[in-house]
Amino acid sequence: MLNISQLLADELDLKPFQVSHALELFAEGSTVPFIARYRKERTGEMDETQLRDLFDRYTYLTELEERKEAILEAIAQQGKLTPELEANLTACLQKNELEDLYLPYRPKRRTRATIAREKGLEPLAAFIKALNTPTAAPADLTAEAVKYVSEEKGVATAEDALKGASDILAEEVAEKANLRAYLREYFMTAGVLTSKVKGDHPEGSTKFEMYRSYQATVKAIASHNLLALYRGETEGVLDVALTFDEDSVLAYLESQELRAKQREVRAFYRDMLKDAFHRLMKNSLITEVRAAKKVEADVESISTFEANLRELLLSAPAGMKPTMAIDPGFRTGCKVAVLDQTGKFLEYQTIFPHQAAGQRVQAGRTLATLIERYQVELIAIGNGTAGRETDEFATEVLQALERKPVKVMVNESGASIYSASPVAIAEFPDQDITVRGAISIGRRLQDPLAELVKIDPKSIGVGQYQHDVDQKLLKKKLDETVESCVNYVGVDLNMASKELLTFVSGITPTIANNVVAYRNENGAFGDRRQLLKVPKLGPKAFEQAAGFLRIRNGKNPLDNTAVHPESYKVVETIATDLSVPLTQITQVAERLQKTDLKKYATDAIGEPTLRDIIAELEKPGRDPRAEFKYATFKEGVKEMSDLTVGMQLEGIVTNVANFGAFVDIGVHQDGLVHVSQLDDRFVSDPKQIVKVGQVVNVRVLEVNEKLKRISLSMRAETAEGQERSQPKAPPSALKTNPSQPKLNPSQPKNNLSQPKATAESKPATLDDLKAKFGKKR
C-alpha cells in the first residue's frame, strides 16, 4: 500500500516531520487554528492553508486506500487478481483511475455481453480475438459462427452469433482503463461545450440569452459560464452538449485495438469498436467529464465565496459604542432600535419620515430625543428600500444637533432571515420580527463578525452560484472560513453569544451553551482557568479554546491577549528578568523587543511561539482587523434615474466574482465593474484588486433602467476624458494550453486533431451576470 505520509510530503512540498506531527495533532483532536497558532514548533510553522490542504488530501488518500482494499478483496474472491493487476491497483492515486481498473470486475446488471456469454458465444469471441494479429492465418468468420447456431440457446443465425461475439468484445474494449483514461483526457482538452435555448423560449425571454447559441472549449470555459449552462439545463431552458471529432476518436481506437490484416476481420473490428464507443463509452465518458468540470467549477466558485466571506467577516468594526439602528421603510415606517456599548437592546420606536410633513417633523424629534437620551455615537441605516431617503432624513436631523453621531449605511443582506430564525427568537423572544431586524443592523456596525456568524453564510449575498455547487463541500469550506476568522480575531468571553462561541477552537454547541449558562448564573469570568468549572469543558477543550478567548480587565493581564495559558510561566520569567511586575509587562514594549528569545526557548515553546508572545505583549488586546472606513454616497443620487454616464461616485464592494465586482453606489441596485474595468492593467483575478467591504471610487459607463443594469469602471480616464484602450493580457496569459493528450507514434498524424471553438470562454454580458449575481434591493 501507499506510504501516505511520504506521498503527502512530496505532493505538498513539506518535510516528513511536518506531515507526521500535523497528522498526530489532528488525530488527537486538535483544530486547525490551534495547531497553526500554538504548535508551530511541532509543525515547522505550517499555516492554516497548508494544514487544511494536508488534512483534505490525507482524508482523500485514506478513503482511496480503504476503497483499494475493498476492490482487491472483491477481485481476489473472483479468482482474477493477478500480480500485475494488484500492482496497478496499489499504485493508483486517483479514485477515477481506480474505478476504471475495477470496471471489468465490478458486478453489473445483465448486459448484452452477459447474455451472449449465457448463449455460449464466448469461445467464438475468443476465436475472433485470436485472429486480430498481423500474422494470423485467414479464416472464414461466418463458417466459424455457424457452429454456434442453436435454437435452444436462442442463436438463430450465424449473423446472430457474430453479433453476440461482438457484444462480448465491445464490452471488453469499453472497460479498458487505458482507453477510457485517454479518451476522458481528450474530451477534456479537445471537447467543446455547446448550448442552445429550447424552442419554446423566444428571443429575449430568458436570463440565459448569452447562451442562446454558445460554444466554449471544455478546457477553457470559465467556471461561472459552466455553472450557468448547467443551471439553464436544469431549469429546462438550455440544451447543453459536449461535442468532439468522433472520426478522430474512432481512428484512435482502431490504432490501439485493430491489428489484423484480413479484410473480413478488420471490418468486424471496425464495427465492433464503433459500437463499443457509441453504446458503451461515449455517454459514460461525457458524464464523467461533465462531472469533473463541475467539480472544478464548484471548487473555484466556493473559493471565491470563501474569499468574499472572509473579507466580510473581517470587516472593520465601528466599535462597541452606543448605537442607533434604523431599518428603513416607506409605508410601514422606519424601525428604530437603540443599543448600548455592549450591543444590549435598550429601546424601540417606529417613525414615519416619508409620509406627511407633520409625521416627518415628529420623526425628527424622536430621533433627536433618542440620540440625546442614550448618548448615541453611531447610527446604522439599512441599505434596503428607502435606505437613501432615510439617510438624507437622518442628515437633516443631525444638522440641527450639537451631538453628531457617525452615520453609516449598512448592508442588510440576510437581516430578515436572521430576524425570523430560531437564533433571533431565542435571543429576543418578546420582540417583533421587525425589531430583531433593526437590532441586527446595528450590531453589524458595532462588530460585523459577532453578528454575521448568526446567519447562514449563503444568505449574506457574497457567493457565486452558491445554490448550484456541491452543498456538502460548500458548507464545509464556509464553516472553516468562519472558524478561521473567529479565532483569528479572538472572542470576548464575557460578551460572546453562544453562536459566536461555537466557532471557537474546541468549543462544541453544547459547551457554548454551558459557557453562557455558567456566565449568566455566576457573572462575568474573572480568569481563563475559571472555564474549567464549566460543565463538559475539560482539559482538552480548555487547551484548544483558552488562547482564543479574551477577558478584559481580568485578574491576569495575559487573559486579554492571545498568549496561551500554557505559556504564562515563560512570560512570568521574562517579567522577573526585566524586573517588571506582570501587571506592567505590556507597558515595556521597547525592552521586550530587545529580549534574547533563545534564553527562554524550550522544545515545547520555541522561538516562533516566543515571537508571537512578544508581539502580543507589545499590543495587548489589539483587534487585528483594519481601521473602520465607510462610503459616502453622492447627495441627490438615490435612484437609477439620477445616474448619468461619466458620473464619479463613491461606493462599497458588495460581491466579487470571477468576472468582476458588484458595487453599492446607493441606488438600490448594485453596479457591475467588469474585470476589464477594474484596473488600467490586465486583471486575471478580480480578488487581487478589490475585496468585499472595500470603499472604491467608480465612474458610470452605462445605465439601463429597463434591464436594471449599471455598468461601472474603476479605470482612469485620459486627459481628454476618453476611456483608455482595453488592457491586454500579457503574452503568457494568451498562450494555449500545452497539456493536450499526446498521440501514440503509431497513430495517423491528423489523429485527434483539436476542433476549434468559436466562443472560447468569452466574458458574460451584463444582462446575464446581473440576472444571476446582481443583488437587487
N, C-alpha and C positions, 0 to 999 in steps of 0.2 A: 504494500500500500504506500501511498504518498507520505513523504516527510513534510507534513503540513507546515510546521514551524519554519523549516528551511525554505520552503516554497514561498511562504509569506514574506520572509526576509528578502528574498531575491526579487519578488514582484514589486514590493513596496519600497525597495531600497532602504531597508532597515538592517540594523545589526541583529544577529541571533538573540543576544541577551535582551534587546528591547522587545522583541516579539515574545519571548518566553516569559519575561517578567510582566508584560502588559496582560498576557493571557492568564497568568496566575492571579493577578489582581482582579481581572474580570470574573474568573471562576469563583473568587472569594466573595463576590457580590459588590465590588467597588464600582462606583459610577464613573462615567467619562469625565465630568467636571472635577470630581475628587482626584482621580488619577492624574489628570493634566495639571492640576494646581498643587497637589500636596505629595505627589510621588515622583517628582522629576528625577530624583537620583536613581530610582529603580528603572525608569523607562528611558533614560537618556534624554529627558526634556521633550518627549513627544507631546504635540499639541492635540487639541480636541479633534481636529480634522483628521490627523494621522490615526488617532485612536479609533475613531468611528470607521474609517476606511479599513483598518485592520480587523475590527470586530465583524464588520459586514462580510468581508472576504472570508474570514475564518468560519463564519456561520455557513456561507455558501459551500466552502470546501468540505466542511463537516457533513452537511447534508448530502453532498456529492459522494463522499466515502460511504455513507450509510446506504445510499442507492446502489453503489457498486457492489457492496456485499450482498444485497438482495438479488441483484441481477446475476452475479456469479453463482450464487446458490441455485437460482432457478434454472440456469443453463446446465449446471452440473447435474441436477436432478433429471434433466432430459438426456444426459449422457453425451452431450455435444460440446463440452468445454475442452478445447484444445489448448496447448501451451501458448500458441500464437494469439488465439483469441483472448486468453486470460491476460497476456501481456498488454494487448491493445486496450482492453477494458481498464486495466490497472493504471495505465498511463494517461487516461482521459482527464482533462482539466475543465471541460465544459459539459453541462448537462445535455445539450442537444447532440453533442458528439457521442456521448454515452448512449443515449436513446437510439441513435442511428445504428450503433453496433448491436444493440439488443433487438432491433426491429425484426430480423428474421426468426428470432426465437421467442418473440412475445406471443402469448396465447391470443388468438384472434378469432373473430367471428368466422362463420363458414363463407369462404370466398370461392371465386371461380376456380382458383388453383387447387383448393382443398377438394372441391367437387371432382375435378379432373383426376386427382390422386385416388379418390374413392373409386373412380371408374377404372383404375389400373393403368393410367396413362403415364405414370412417372418413368417407366423404362423407355417409352417412346421419346420423352423429353430428354432423357439421358443419351439416347442414341443420336438425336439431332445435335445435342450439345457437343458430342464427340466429333461430329463432322465439321464443327466450327474451328478448323485449323487449316493452315495453308497446305499441309501435306496430306490431308485426309483423302482417302480414295473416293471416287464418285459413288453416289448411292441414290436409289430411287425412293424419295420420301413417301410417295403415295403407296408404293408397293409395301413399304415397311408399315405404314399406317393401317393398311388393310388387315394386318394381323391382329389389330386391337378392336376391330369391329365386333360388337356384341350387343344383341338386343337386350339381353339380360342386364347388362351394365349400363344400358342407355346410350351406347355409342352406335349410331345408325349407319354412319358412313365413314370412309377414310378421312374425308374433309372434317368431320366432327372430331375424329381422333387427333388430327393435326391442330385443330383449334384448341383442344384441351391441353395438348403438349405446349402450345404457345402460351396459354394462360399460366402454366407452371413456370416456364422460363421467364415470362414477363414479371411475375411476382418476385422471382429470384433477382432479376436485374433491378427492379424498383426498390428492393431492400438493401442494395449495396451501399454501405456507408460512404465510400469514397465518391461515388457518383452523386449521391444526394448532397454531400458537402460541397462539391464543386458547383453543382447547379444552383444551390442555395446562394453561394457567393456570386455566381454570375447574375442571378436576379437582383442581388443587392447592388452590384456595380454597374450593370448594363440595363437593368429593367427601367421602365418608365411608368409612372402612375398617371392615369388619365381620369378625367371626370366630366360628366355631362349632367345638366339639370333635366330631370324627367319631364316628359311632355305635358303633364297636367299642371305645370308651373310656368305661366307665361313670363316673358322677359320683364324684369323689374319688380317681380312679385315676391322675391325671396331675399334672405340675408346672405345667400351664397352666390351672388351674381358673378363674382370674380371666378367662380369655379364652373361657370356655365359651359365653357369649352376650355379645359385646363390640362396642361401637361407639365410634368416635372420629373427629372430622373430620381430614382429611388435613393441613390447615394447622396443627392444634393438637396432634396426637399427640406425646407425649414420645418422645425417641429410644430410651429403654430399652423402652418399650412396643412400638414399631415393630420393634425387633430381636427382641423376644420373639415377636411374631407371625410374623416370618419364620422364626425358629428352629423354632417349633411346626409351621409349614407344611413345612419341610424334613424334620423328623422324622416327618412323616405323621400328626400328631396334630390339627392345625387345618386347617380350610378358611378361607382368607382371601380376601375380595373387596373391590373398590373400587366403591362404588355412587354413583349420582348421579341427577338428574332427567333421564331420557332425552327426555321430551317437550320440555323446555326446550332441550336440545341440538339437537333436530331443528328446533324453531322458530327457533333462531339460524341454522342452516344455510340454512333457507328464506329468512330475512330477508336473507342475504348473497348467495344464488345464484338465487333464484326471482324473475323479473321479468315473466314472460309474463302476459297477460290471458286468453288462450284456455284454456278449461277442460281440454281434452284434453292440451295441453302442460303445464299446471300439474300435472295428475295424473301425467303421465310423470315430471316433475322431482321430485315428492314421493317417488315410488317409487325413483327413481334416488338421491336424496340419502339416503334411509333405507338403501339397500343400501350406498352409499359409506361411511356411518358404521359400520354394524354389521359389514360384511365387511372393510373396508379400514382403518378409522381407530380404532375402539374398542379392540381388543386391543393394537394397537401403542402407542397413546397411554397406555393404562393401564400397559403395561410400562414406558414411558418415565417416567411419573410415579412409579411404584413404585421404579424405579431411582434417580431423582433424590432421592426421600425417603430411600432407603438411603444415598446419598452424604452427605446432610445428617446422618443418624444416625451414620454412620461417623465423620464429622469431629468431631461432638460427643463421641462415645464415646472416640475417640482423644485428643481434647483433655483429657478427664477423666483418661485413662490417663497422658498426658504430665505433667499437674499432680501426680498421685499419685506417679509415678516420680521426678519432680524432688524432691519433699519427702522421699521415702525415701532417695534417693541423697545428699541433702544433710543427712541426719540427723546430729545432733551426735555426733562420735566420743568414746568414753570416753577415748581416748588410747592411745599406744603404750607400754603397761605390761605387766609380766609377768602373764599371763592363764591362768586355768584354764577350760577349756570342757567342759561336760557335755552330752552328748546322752542324754536320759533314756530309760528303758525299764523295763518290769516283768520279763517272763520272761527276756529276753536280757540284762538288766542295763543299767547306765548306762556309757556310753563316756566316759572322761575323757582329755582331751588338754591338755598344758601347752605354752604358747607363751612365748617371751621378748619383750622390749620391741620387737623388730623384726618380730614375727609368726613367727619361726622355730620350727618344731616341735621340742620337747625330749623329751617322754616321753608314753607312753600306758598307761592302765590300764583294766580293766573291773571295776566294783564292782556288788554286788547288795544295795542297801539296802532293797529292798521285798519280801524273801522271809523267810528265817529270822532270828530275833533275833541269832544269832551272826554271820551274814553282815552284818547291819546294823552291828554293832559294828566288824567288820573293815573295812567300807567307810568308816566314820568315821575310823578310824585311817589308812587310805590317803589320804583327803583331807587330813587334818591334816599328814601327812608331806610330801605334795606341796606344800602351801601353804608350809610352813616351808623345805623344800629349795630351792624356786625363788623364795622371797620374793614370792609371788603377791599382786597388788594388785587384780585384777579376777576375778570369777567369772561366766562366761556360761552360763546354763542355757537350753536349748532349750525352747520353749513347746508342744511336741507331747505325745504320750501320756506320762503320768507326770511331766509337767513340774512341776505344782504340788506333787505329792508329793515330788519331788526337791528342789524349792525349800525345802520345810519341813524336809527332812532336812539340807540344807546349813545352814539356820539353826541347827538343833540343834548341828551340828558347830562352827560359828563361836562359839556361846555359850561354849564351853569353851576357846577360844583367845585369846591376847593379840593376835595379828595378826588383824585382821578386814577382809578384802578387801571391796570394794564388790561386792554380788551383784545381778545383773540378769537378768531373763527376756528372752530374745532371740527375735524372730520367726524361725523356722527355715524359712519357706516357700522352696522351691527348693533347700534344702541337699542333699536326697537326689539331686536332678537334677544338681547340681554334682558331688557325690562320685562319680557314675558317668560323668562327662563326660570326653572326651579331655583337656581342660584339667587336670582334677584328676589324671588318670592320669599325665600328663606331669610334673606338679608333684610328685606323691608316688607314683612307680611301685612302691615297695616296701611301701606301706601298704594296709591293707584299706579297703574302701569305708566302713565304719563310722568308721574313724579320720579319713578325709578329711572326713566329715560333721561330726564334732566340731570339727576344726580350723577349718572354715568358720564354725561358730557363734561360736567365739572371735574370729576375725578380724573378723567382722561387728561385734562390740562394740568392738574396737580402732579400726577405721576402716571404716564401712559402705560408703563409696564404693569403696575399693580392692578390697573383696571382692565386692561385688554386680555389678561390671562383668564378672565372670567368668561370670555366669548370664544366660541368655536372659530379658529383662525380662518376657516373657509367663508365666514360671514363678514370678515373685515374688509374685503374688497381689494386685496393686493395680489390676487392669484391670476394665473393664465390657464384657462381651460381646466380649472380645478375639479370640475364635476365630471370630466371625461377621462381623467388619468386614473391609474391604479390607486384605489381609495385606501387600501391597506398600507401601501408604501407612503402615500401622501400623509396619512395620519402619523406614521412612524417618524417621518422626517420633520414634520411640523412640531410634533411633541418634543423631538430632540432640540429643535431650534428654540422653543420656549424654555426648555430646561437649561440650555446653554446661556440664554440671555438672563434668566432669573439668577443663576448662580454667578454669572459674570458681574452683575450689579450688586448682588447681595440683598438680603431681606431684613428689614427691621422686625425683630422677633416680637416686639410689643405692639406693633400696628398691623402686621400682615394678616390678610384674610386667609381662611383655610384653603381657598383656591390657589392663592399665591404660594402658600407653604407646601402645597402638594408637589410643586415643581422643584423644590429644594432637594439637593442631593440627599438620598437616604430617607426622605420623608414620604411615607405612603399616605393615601387619603385617610386611612384610619388614624394614623399617628397625627396627621394635620388636625383632624377633628379633636383629638385628645389634647393637643397643644392649646388650641383655642379654648377648650373647656377648662383646662387647668388654669389658663390665664384669667378667664372670667371668674373663676372661683377663688383664686389666690392672689389676684392682682398681677401687676407687671413683673416680668422676670428681672431679678437683680443681677444674675450672672449666668453664664452659659452652663455651668455644672448643674444648675437647677433643672435643666432639661431632663436629666436622668431620673427625675421624680415623676415625669410624665408617663402614664401607663403605656406599655408596649414600645417605649423608646429606650431600647437597650444600648449597650456599649457600641455595637456595630453601627447602629443608626446614628448615635452621637458622633462617632468618628467621621462618618460620611457627611453629616449635616453641620456640625458646630462651626466650622470655618466660614460658612456662607451666611450665618445668622448674626445680626448685629444687635447689640444692646447699647443704646445711647444713654450716657450719664449713669452707667452701671458701676458696680463696686470695683471692677478691674478695667482700666482703660483699654486693655488689649481686646476686651469683648466687643469694642466698637471698631475693630479692624478685621482684616482678612487673615490675620495671624491665627494659626490653628492652636487650640489649647495644648496639643502635644508639644508645641514649641515654646510654650510660656517660660519654661525653665531657662532656655538659652537666652531669651530676652532679659530675664531677671539677672542672668550672669553678666550680660553686656551692660546693663544698667549699673550693677555693682562695680564693674571695672571702670565705668565712666564717673563713678561717684555721684550718680543721679538717682533720685527716688523714682520708682517705677511709674508713679503718677505723673512724672515730668519727662519721661523718656521721649514723648512725642514732641517735646519743645526744644530738642537739641539736634536739629537736623544736620547742621554743619559737622558736628562731632561724629554723628552716626555715619556720615559719608566717608569719614577717614578711618572707620573701623577696619581692622585686619580680619577679614572673614575666615581666613584659613585657621585662625586661632580657635574658632568655635565650631569648625566643621567636624562632623562625625559621619559614620556610614549611613545613619538614618536621616540626619539633617546636614546635607552638603551645601556647597556654595550656591547652587541655584535657588534653593529654598531660603538661604540666608539673604540673598539679594532681594528676594520678594519681601522678606520680613523688614529689611531696612527701608525699602520703598514704601511699605505700609506705614511704618513709624514716622516717616517724613511727612506724610499727608494722611493722618488718621481719619477714618470715616468719610473719605472723599468719594464722590459719585463719579464713576468712570465715564458717564455719558457726556455728550457735548454740551456746550453752552446753549441756553434756550434762545431761539430766534423764532420770529413769526412773520408771515407775509402781510403786507398792507395792500389791500385791494384798491383799485382806482375808483375814486369817487365818481358817482354818476353812471358807473358801468355795473348794471345789475342783471341785465337780460342779454340774450344773444343779439337782439336788435340794437343794442347800444354799442356793439363792436364794429370797428371799421378796419379795413385792410391797412396794415402798416402801423397800427396802434401798438405802443410799447406798454407792457403790463408786468406786474409782479404777481407771481403765483407760487403754488406749492405742489410738488410732485406727489401724486396720489397712487400711482402704479407704474411699474416698469416692466415692459415685456420685451421679447426678443426683437421686435420691430420698432421700438421707440418708447416714449414715456408719455403718460397722461398727466395733465397739469390742471389743477383747480385755479381758475382766474376769477372766480366769484360770480359766475353767471348760471349756476345750477347745471352746467353741462361741461364736463372736462374736455379740454382741447388736447389734440394729439401732436406731439413733437416727433415726427417720424425720425428713424435712426439717421437718415441722410441730413436731417436738420438740427442734429444735436450739437455739432461742432464743425468748425471750418476744415478740420482734417477728417480722414476716413475713420469711421467708428464701426468696429466689428461687434462690440458688445456694449449695449446701452448702459449696463450696470457699471461700466468703467467711467462713465461721465456723470450720471445722475443716480440718486437714490431716493427712496420713498421718504417723504417728510422734508426734503431739501427745498429751500426757498430759491427760486430761479427768476430770471428776467427773460421774457419771451416777446416775440413780435407776431402779430396776427398776419397770416398769409392768406387764409380763405375762411369765409363764413357761409355756411349753407343751412339756413333755418329750416328748410323743408326736410332735409335729411338729418338734421340735428348734428351737424359735424362742424368742428372748428379745427383748422389746421394752423399750427404754430411753428415758430422757428426760434432756435437759440443761436443761430449763426450770425456773424457780424455782417453789416452792410458796407458797401464801398462808399467812397466819398460822395458819389452821385446818388446814393440811396438805392442802388440796384443790388439785387441779390448776387452774391459771388457764385462762381460756377460750381457745379456739383462736385464735392470732394470725391476723389477716385481712390479705389482700393490700391494698396501697394502691390507691386508685382507678385509678391509671394501669395497674396490673397486671391490672385486671379489664376493661379496655376491649377491645372486639372489634377484630380486625384490619381496618383500613380498606382494605387493598390488594386488594380484590376486582376482578375484571375489570369494566370499565365497559361498559355496553350501548351499542350503536350507536343514535343517536336514532331510527332507522327501525324499531327492534325493538319488539315489544309490551312494555307496561310491566311485565308479570309475567314477562318472559322471563329465563331463567337465574336464577330465584329460588333462594336457597341452602337446601338441605334441612337439617333440624335433626338433630343427633346427640344421642343420649340419654345418652352417657357420654363427654364430651369430655375426653380426656387425664386421666382420673381416676387418683389415685395407686395404685400397685401394692400388693397386700396383702402382709403379712409372709410368708404361705405361699409366694407366688410369688417374692418377692425373695430369700428365704433359699435357695430351691431353686436360684437362678441365681447369686447372688453371695455368700451367706454361706459363709465358709470354715470347713469342718468339720475339726477337727484330731484 
